[in-house]
Amino acid sequence: MTTKHDNDAKATAARQRSIQDQQDAKDEDKKEKGGEGKGSPAQTGARRHPEPPLPEQHLDKPGLEKDLELKPQFEAPTYKGSGKLEGLTALVTGGDSGIGRAVAVLFAREGADVAIVHLDEAQDAEETRRHVEAEGRKCLILKGDVKDRAFCEKAVSETVNAFGKLDVLVNNAAFQEHADSLLDITDERFDETMRTNVYGYFHMARAALPHLKPGSSIINTGSVTGLRGQAQLLDYSTTKGAIHAFTMSLAGNLAEKGIRVNAVAPGPVWTPLNPADQPAEKIKSFGSKTALGRPAQPEEISPAYVFLASPACSSYITGIVLPITGSPG
């Protein structure tokens, strides 16, 4: 005897199969058209940003922005300065290119003089200086290795000597190299990554601290890899997680001094860092797995640094790690 419940169940199963059949037909149609079911990359900025496929290229480390086939967008032409950093002095490590360059330019547009630290990218550093000075501010270039404690102390000292003070430190210099296996990471490589990305931040913050006053700030560049991990960036992700913890801990330590400490955790950003790491064929799809379907451009990240540096914007914000990942969550 067939009951009403039996009939209802059969009807529901048939309805679900019908829904499935409709979706199967849509999926098959997308396959025939060559699509993979994902929409086009989203354009959410004030101007159009490049989308995958990106130019296949591999750069020699440390990676020069001048050699990138597709130049990163860092100038933020629609961003209007309003004196948020008027009269301040900032020191930006890794300021020659990528996020660091974009930050230096916007800091200058907001009224700050800027010192930039670079490793061995003189032409990129000079280009950054040209853009900072075009904003009407002074720019000091400092060449050296942030792994070296003595250099960090010298960089801070020269910045203070040149500009009379230091108000904002941006720790941004980084080393990244992929590895498919933990067994591929030698002690030498692990040490290079750890000492650049963690020791460098520690040395620079410690050197800057005696010069920072109430209202000053430290901003560290973290990463989505420090939030979620990344299977092929074992050592790099480890350092970025450490940077996030360092940020939150130092924020608590310096709160009573009136010095704020925060971090920005970007997702994939089109800078020399990744073409100087990944094989050329992987760069073609760089950033395509984000919800927005493309990598960020440096000018989409740099306004967050202005926000966190400016007492007018974020005087009650300390100890946060701000994700800018192109994806929810």
ABEGO torsion letter per residue (X at the ends): XBBAAAAAAAAAAAAAAAAAAAAAAAAAAAAAAGBAGBBBBBBABABBBBBOBBBBBBBBOAEBAAABABBBBAAGAABBBAGAABGBBBBBBGAABEAAAAAAAAAAAAGBBBBBBBAABAAAAAAAAAAAAAAGBBBBBBBEBAABAAAAAAAAAAAAAAAGBBABBBBABBBBBBBABAAABBAAAAAAAAAAAAAAAAAAAAAAAAABBBGBBBBBBBBAAAAAEBAABAAAAAAAAAAAAAAAAAAAAAAAAGBBBBBBBBBBBBBAAAAAABBAAAAAABGAABAAGBBBBAAAAAAAAAAAABAAAAAABBGBBBBBAGBBX
